[in-house]
Amino acid sequence: MHVELHPRYSETPQGIAARQLTGACVHCGICLATCPTYLDTRDERDSPRGRIYLIKNMLESGEASAATVTHLDRCLTCRNCETTCPSGVRYGELLDIGRDLLEQEAPRRRWDSLRRRALRTLLVRPRLLSTGLAFARWALPVLPPRLRSKVPPPQSVGVAPTARHERTMLALEGCVQSAATPATHAVARRLLDKLGVTLQSAPRAGCCGALDQHLSAPDSAAERARHNIDQWWPYIEQGAEAIVSSASGCGAQLNDYGRLLVNDPLYSAKAARITALAKDVGQVLEAEPLEQLTVDTRIGRVAVHTPCTLRNAMQQPALIHRVLTRLGFEVVKNLPDQGCCGSAGTYSLLQPDTSDRLRQSTLSALTGDHPDVIVTANIGCQLHLQSGANIRVVHWIELLDSTP
């Protein structure tokens, strides 16, 4: 696909990168069959190919229409299309550039901008979010049904390990997860403790930057990455083996630090090191002697939901299946689904109708073989699926925990 850049973009790093990324597309249309939003609307503009054409038009004309805003906003950033593209188009990277340019070419209405900024403020501050959740639980009887379904019950985190091991790893505790489902991180800490690893926290580390990145605020995302690198670096110099995430959405962002800061002379080498050290908790556990764990597999039949970030961005489509099967759990065979549950960060809040339809499709696939529990690996997916499910949805590592 040939692109003639508008003079305003012809000498900019974003324009040059976008031209290269767009040029890889041969507009074959194979991506349409794997795109959840296209399968939902059957609108070509809601497909990767259609969105690439919209971005191409913006790059060439220097202008963006309301339709461009609508259809780029509808993208889940699930990156399903990348797994089937014969030309290897790095669609996720192109979409990030397109959305950033779109903010400049088609400024949003004030209410829309304020709403997106509010999400970027609230969801990355665990203490503020914890306060909001506590109030929501208190007001649960009077909340509208849609909002009520999204409020998770309070969790007990259980007993924290006290031993200090020679082997150490760093924890990315997550923003929403640490407020909404704090038991997940507590379980990860206990499991690694039983395997002889201390999971440390860097107290001043913060949000990974994923929300900023996907809400068209790449400068803020990059600044969060730099801040975290500064906080983690002393621990890395002291021998931390990995940076462990139990939320695959955050893990996928860490995997991108090297790319996001590749042109930063002060941080590019450190960012590449962070990307090399970033591991999903499942990757860490799989490499350890799991036979040392005491696991109760009598929970029943388990349906596994693999988040898009784990499957496509981190390229670990069978990780949860492998670990659970190795430990003796009965993992059911799911019906085919469209590949994304509709959570997608803030997507379920900004595009609720599409998100709900995708959730229902995913739940139909997950429950087709009548499981007793659904497990997943990402906090957003967990909360979103639970809000529409009639059986329990938990983070999969919680099945491995035998500590009260």
C-alpha positions as CSV (number, residue, x, y, z in Angstrom):
1,M,0.0,0.0,0.0
2,H,1.7,3.2,-1.2
3,V,1.4,6.3,1.0
4,E,2.1,9.9,-0.1
5,L,2.6,11.7,3.2
6,H,1.1,15.2,3.7
7,P,3.9,17.8,4.0
8,R,3.1,18.2,7.7
9,Y,4.0,14.6,8.3
10,S,6.7,14.0,5.7
11,E,9.7,14.8,8.0
12,T,8.2,13.6,11.3
13,P,9.2,10.4,13.1
14,Q,5.5,9.5,13.4
15,G,4.8,10.1,9.7
16,I,7.8,8.2,8.5
17,A,7.0,5.2,10.8
18,A,3.3,5.2,9.9
19,R,4.2,5.2,6.1
20,Q,6.4,2.2,6.6
21,L,3.8,0.3,8.7
22,T,1.0,1.2,6.4
23,G,3.0,0.2,3.3
24,A,3.3,-3.4,4.6
25,C,-0.5,-3.9,4.1
26,V,-1.4,-5.6,0.8
27,H,-5.2,-5.1,1.6
28,C,-5.9,-8.9,1.2
29,G,-8.7,-8.8,3.8
30,I,-7.7,-12.0,5.6
31,C,-7.7,-9.9,8.8
32,L,-11.5,-9.4,8.6
33,A,-12.3,-13.0,9.6
34,T,-10.3,-12.5,12.9
35,C,-11.5,-9.0,13.8
36,P,-14.1,-9.0,16.6
37,T,-15.5,-5.6,15.8
38,Y,-15.9,-6.4,12.1
39,L,-17.6,-9.6,12.9
40,D,-19.9,-7.7,15.2
41,T,-20.9,-4.8,12.8
42,R,-19.9,-6.1,9.3
43,D,-18.7,-2.6,8.5
44,E,-15.5,-2.6,6.6
45,R,-14.4,0.5,8.5
46,D,-14.5,-1.6,11.7
47,S,-11.9,-4.0,10.3
48,P,-8.1,-3.6,10.5
49,R,-8.0,-3.1,6.7
50,G,-10.6,-0.4,6.9
51,R,-8.9,1.4,9.7
52,I,-5.6,1.2,7.9
53,Y,-7.3,3.0,4.9
54,L,-8.7,5.6,7.3
55,I,-5.2,6.2,8.8
56,K,-3.7,6.3,5.2
57,N,-6.2,9.0,4.2
58,M,-5.3,11.1,7.3
59,L,-1.6,10.7,6.5
60,E,-2.1,11.9,2.9
61,S,-4.7,14.6,3.5
62,G,-3.6,16.0,6.8
63,E,-7.3,15.9,7.9
64,A,-9.5,13.5,9.8
65,S,-13.2,13.0,9.6
66,A,-15.7,12.2,12.4
67,A,-15.9,8.7,10.8
68,T,-12.2,8.2,11.4
69,V,-12.7,9.0,15.1
70,T,-15.6,6.7,15.4
71,H,-14.0,3.7,13.8
72,L,-10.5,4.0,15.4
73,D,-12.3,4.4,18.8
74,R,-14.1,1.2,18.1
75,C,-10.9,-0.9,17.8
76,L,-10.3,-3.1,20.8
77,T,-6.5,-3.2,20.2
78,C,-6.8,-7.0,20.6
79,R,-4.2,-7.5,17.8
80,N,-6.0,-10.7,16.7
81,C,-5.4,-9.5,13.1
82,E,-1.6,-9.6,13.6
83,T,-1.8,-13.4,14.2
84,T,-3.3,-14.1,10.7
85,C,-1.8,-11.3,8.6
86,P,0.4,-12.9,5.9
87,S,2.3,-9.6,5.4
88,G,3.2,-9.2,9.1
89,V,1.6,-5.8,9.5
90,R,2.4,-4.4,13.0
91,Y,-1.2,-3.1,13.3
92,G,-1.0,-2.3,17.0
93,E,1.9,0.1,16.4
94,L,0.2,1.8,13.5
95,L,-3.0,2.2,15.5
96,D,-1.1,3.9,18.3
97,I,0.3,6.4,15.8
98,G,-3.0,6.9,14.1
99,R,-4.8,7.6,17.4
100,D,-2.2,10.0,18.5
101,L,-2.4,12.0,15.2
102,L,-6.2,11.8,15.4
103,E,-6.1,13.7,18.7
104,Q,-4.3,16.5,16.9
105,E,-6.4,16.6,13.7
106,A,-9.8,16.0,15.2
107,P,-10.0,17.4,18.8
108,R,-12.6,15.8,20.9
109,R,-15.7,17.4,22.4
110,R,-15.0,18.7,25.8
111,W,-17.1,16.1,27.6
112,D,-15.4,13.3,25.8
113,S,-12.0,14.7,26.6
114,L,-12.9,15.1,30.2
115,R,-14.2,11.6,30.5
116,R,-11.1,10.1,29.0
117,R,-8.9,12.2,31.3
118,A,-11.0,11.1,34.3
119,L,-10.4,7.5,33.5
120,R,-6.7,8.1,33.1
121,T,-6.7,9.8,36.5
122,L,-9.0,7.5,38.6
123,L,-7.9,4.1,37.3
124,V,-4.2,4.6,37.9
125,R,-4.5,5.6,41.5
126,P,-5.2,2.5,43.7
127,R,-6.0,4.4,46.8
128,L,-8.5,6.7,45.1
129,L,-10.0,3.7,43.3
130,S,-10.2,1.7,46.5
131,T,-12.2,4.6,48.1
132,G,-14.5,4.7,45.1
133,L,-15.1,0.9,45.3
134,A,-15.8,1.1,49.0
135,F,-18.4,3.8,48.4
136,A,-19.9,1.8,45.5
137,R,-20.3,-1.3,47.7
138,W,-22.0,0.8,50.4
139,A,-24.4,2.2,47.8
140,L,-24.8,-1.1,45.9
141,P,-28.6,-1.4,46.6
142,V,-29.4,1.9,44.8
143,L,-26.9,1.6,41.9
144,P,-28.2,1.1,38.4
145,P,-28.1,-2.6,37.4
146,R,-25.3,-2.0,34.8
147,L,-23.1,-0.2,37.3
148,R,-24.0,-2.6,40.1
149,S,-22.7,-5.6,38.1
150,K,-19.3,-4.0,37.7
151,V,-18.6,-3.6,41.4
152,P,-16.4,-6.5,42.6
153,P,-17.0,-7.9,46.2
154,P,-14.3,-7.2,48.8
155,Q,-11.5,-9.7,49.0
156,S,-9.4,-11.1,51.9
157,V,-5.7,-11.2,50.9
158,G,-4.8,-14.0,53.4
159,V,-1.5,-14.5,55.1
160,A,1.6,-12.7,53.7
161,P,4.9,-14.7,53.7
162,T,7.7,-13.5,56.0
163,A,10.7,-15.5,54.7
164,R,13.4,-13.8,52.7
165,H,15.0,-15.9,49.9
166,E,18.2,-15.5,48.0
167,R,16.3,-15.4,44.8
168,T,14.2,-12.2,44.2
169,M,11.8,-10.9,41.6
170,L,10.1,-7.6,41.3
171,A,6.3,-7.3,41.3
172,L,4.2,-5.1,39.0
173,E,1.3,-4.8,41.4
174,G,-1.1,-3.1,38.9
175,C,-3.5,-0.2,39.6
176,V,-7.0,-1.6,39.2
177,Q,-5.9,-5.1,40.3
178,S,-4.4,-3.9,43.6
179,A,-7.6,-2.1,44.4
180,A,-10.3,-4.4,43.0
181,T,-8.8,-7.9,43.4
182,P,-5.8,-7.6,45.8
183,A,-5.9,-11.3,46.5
184,T,-4.3,-12.0,43.1
185,H,-1.0,-10.3,44.0
186,A,-1.1,-11.9,47.5
187,V,-1.5,-15.3,45.9
188,A,1.4,-14.7,43.5
189,R,3.6,-13.7,46.5
190,R,2.7,-16.8,48.4
191,L,3.2,-19.2,45.5
192,L,6.6,-17.8,44.7
193,D,7.6,-17.9,48.3
194,K,6.8,-21.7,48.4
195,L,9.1,-22.0,45.4
196,G,11.9,-20.2,47.1
197,V,11.5,-16.8,45.5
198,T,10.8,-13.5,47.3
199,L,8.5,-11.3,45.3
200,Q,9.5,-7.7,46.1
201,S,7.7,-4.4,45.5
202,A,9.2,-1.1,44.6
203,P,7.1,1.2,46.8
204,R,7.2,4.2,44.5
205,A,6.7,2.4,41.2
206,G,3.4,3.3,39.5
207,C,1.1,2.6,36.6
208,C,2.7,0.8,33.7
209,G,1.3,3.3,31.2
210,A,-1.1,1.0,29.3
211,L,-4.1,3.2,29.9
212,D,-2.3,6.3,28.7
213,Q,-1.0,4.5,25.7
214,H,-4.4,3.3,24.5
215,L,-6.2,6.5,25.3
216,S,-3.9,8.5,23.0
217,A,-1.6,9.9,25.5
218,P,1.8,8.4,24.5
219,D,3.9,11.1,26.1
220,S,2.3,10.3,29.5
221,A,2.8,6.6,28.9
222,A,6.4,7.1,28.1
223,E,6.9,9.3,31.2
224,R,5.3,6.5,33.4
225,A,7.7,4.0,31.8
226,R,10.7,6.2,32.7
227,H,9.5,6.6,36.2
228,N,9.1,2.9,36.7
229,I,12.5,2.2,35.2
230,D,14.0,4.6,37.7
231,Q,12.3,2.9,40.6
232,W,13.1,-0.7,39.5
233,W,16.7,-0.2,38.4
234,P,18.3,-0.4,41.9
235,Y,16.5,-3.8,42.4
236,I,17.7,-5.0,39.0
237,E,21.3,-4.0,39.8
238,Q,20.9,-6.0,43.1
239,G,20.0,-9.1,41.1
240,A,16.2,-9.2,40.6
241,E,15.6,-12.0,38.1
242,A,12.4,-10.8,36.6
243,I,9.6,-8.2,36.7
244,V,6.5,-10.2,37.3
245,S,3.0,-9.2,36.3
246,S,-0.2,-11.1,37.2
247,A,-2.3,-8.8,34.9
248,S,-1.5,-9.6,31.3
249,G,-2.6,-6.1,30.1
250,C,0.2,-4.6,32.2
251,G,2.7,-7.3,31.2
252,A,2.0,-6.6,27.5
253,Q,2.9,-2.9,28.2
254,L,6.1,-3.9,29.9
255,N,7.0,-6.0,26.8
256,D,6.6,-2.7,24.8
257,Y,8.9,-0.5,26.9
258,G,11.9,-1.2,24.7
259,R,10.0,-0.1,21.6
260,L,8.3,2.9,23.2
261,L,11.6,4.3,24.4
262,V,13.9,3.2,21.6
263,N,14.7,6.7,20.6
264,D,15.4,8.0,24.1
265,P,19.2,8.1,24.5
266,L,18.9,8.1,28.3
267,Y,16.5,5.2,28.7
268,S,16.6,3.0,25.5
269,A,19.1,0.5,26.9
270,K,17.4,0.3,30.3
271,A,13.9,0.0,28.6
272,A,15.2,-2.9,26.5
273,R,16.4,-4.6,29.7
274,I,13.0,-4.1,31.3
275,T,11.4,-5.7,28.3
276,A,13.8,-8.7,28.5
277,L,13.0,-9.1,32.2
278,A,9.2,-8.8,32.0
279,K,7.4,-12.0,32.7
280,D,3.8,-13.0,33.2
281,V,3.4,-14.9,36.5
282,G,2.5,-18.0,34.5
283,Q,5.8,-17.9,32.6
284,V,7.6,-17.7,36.0
285,L,5.6,-20.6,37.5
286,E,6.0,-22.8,34.5
287,A,9.7,-22.7,34.7
288,E,9.7,-23.7,38.4
289,P,9.3,-27.1,40.1
290,L,5.5,-26.9,40.6
291,E,5.5,-30.3,42.2
292,Q,6.5,-28.5,45.4
293,L,3.1,-26.8,45.6
294,T,0.2,-28.4,47.4
295,V,-2.7,-27.9,45.1
296,D,-6.3,-29.0,45.5
297,T,-7.6,-29.9,42.0
298,R,-11.1,-30.9,43.2
299,I,-12.6,-27.5,42.3
300,G,-14.3,-29.1,39.3
301,R,-14.2,-28.4,35.6
302,V,-12.2,-25.3,34.6
303,A,-12.9,-23.1,31.5
304,V,-9.8,-21.0,30.5
305,H,-10.2,-17.6,29.0
306,T,-6.9,-16.4,27.5
307,P,-6.8,-12.6,27.3
308,C,-5.8,-11.0,24.1
309,T,-2.8,-9.4,25.7
310,L,-1.5,-12.8,26.8
311,R,-2.4,-14.5,23.6
312,N,-1.4,-11.9,21.0
313,A,0.9,-9.3,22.6
314,M,2.8,-11.7,24.8
315,Q,2.4,-14.6,22.4
316,Q,1.5,-17.1,25.1
317,P,-1.8,-18.6,23.9
318,A,-1.6,-21.9,25.7
319,L,0.3,-20.8,28.9
320,I,-2.6,-21.2,31.3
321,H,-3.7,-24.5,29.8
322,R,-0.2,-25.9,30.1
323,V,0.2,-25.0,33.8
324,L,-3.2,-26.1,34.9
325,T,-3.0,-29.4,33.0
326,R,0.4,-30.1,34.4
327,L,-1.0,-29.7,37.9
328,G,-3.9,-32.0,37.3
329,F,-6.8,-29.7,36.8
330,E,-9.7,-30.7,34.5
331,V,-9.6,-28.1,31.8
332,V,-12.7,-28.1,29.5
333,K,-12.7,-27.6,25.8
334,N,-14.2,-24.3,24.9
335,L,-16.4,-23.6,21.9
336,P,-14.8,-21.4,19.2
337,D,-15.2,-17.7,20.0
338,Q,-14.3,-14.3,18.5
339,G,-11.1,-13.9,20.5
340,C,-11.9,-10.9,22.7
341,C,-14.2,-10.6,25.7
342,G,-14.8,-6.9,25.1
343,S,-13.0,-5.6,28.2
344,A,-9.9,-4.1,26.4
345,G,-8.8,-1.7,29.1
346,T,-11.4,1.1,29.2
347,Y,-13.3,-0.2,26.2
348,S,-16.1,-1.6,28.3
349,L,-16.7,1.9,29.7
350,L,-16.3,3.8,26.5
351,Q,-18.0,1.4,24.1
352,P,-20.5,-0.5,26.4
353,D,-22.9,-1.8,23.8
354,T,-20.2,-3.5,21.6
355,S,-18.4,-4.6,24.7
356,D,-21.5,-6.3,26.1
357,R,-22.1,-8.2,22.9
358,L,-18.6,-9.5,22.8
359,R,-18.8,-10.5,26.4
360,Q,-21.9,-12.5,25.8
361,S,-20.3,-14.3,22.8
362,T,-17.2,-15.1,24.9
363,L,-19.3,-16.4,27.8
364,S,-21.3,-18.6,25.5
365,A,-18.1,-20.1,24.2
366,L,-16.6,-20.5,27.7
367,T,-19.7,-22.1,29.3
368,G,-20.6,-24.4,26.4
369,D,-19.1,-27.4,28.2
370,H,-20.7,-26.6,31.5
371,P,-17.6,-25.6,33.6
372,D,-17.7,-25.0,37.4
373,V,-15.4,-22.0,37.2
374,I,-14.0,-19.6,34.6
375,V,-10.4,-18.5,34.9
376,T,-8.5,-15.7,33.2
377,A,-5.2,-13.8,33.5
378,N,-6.1,-10.1,33.3
379,I,-8.0,-8.0,35.8
380,G,-10.1,-6.2,33.2
381,C,-11.2,-9.4,31.6
382,Q,-11.9,-10.9,35.0
383,L,-14.2,-8.0,36.1
384,H,-15.9,-7.7,32.7
385,L,-16.7,-11.4,32.4
386,Q,-17.8,-11.7,36.0
387,S,-20.3,-8.8,35.4
388,G,-22.2,-11.0,32.9
389,A,-21.5,-14.5,34.1
390,N,-23.6,-16.8,36.3
391,I,-20.6,-18.8,37.5
392,R,-17.5,-17.7,39.4
393,V,-14.7,-15.9,37.4
394,V,-11.3,-15.7,39.1
395,H,-7.7,-15.2,38.2
396,W,-6.3,-18.6,37.4
397,I,-3.4,-18.6,40.0
398,E,-6.0,-18.4,42.7
399,L,-6.7,-22.1,42.0
400,L,-3.2,-22.9,43.0
401,D,-3.4,-21.3,46.5
402,S,-3.9,-23.4,49.5
403,T,-3.3,-20.7,52.1
404,P,-6.4,-19.4,54.0
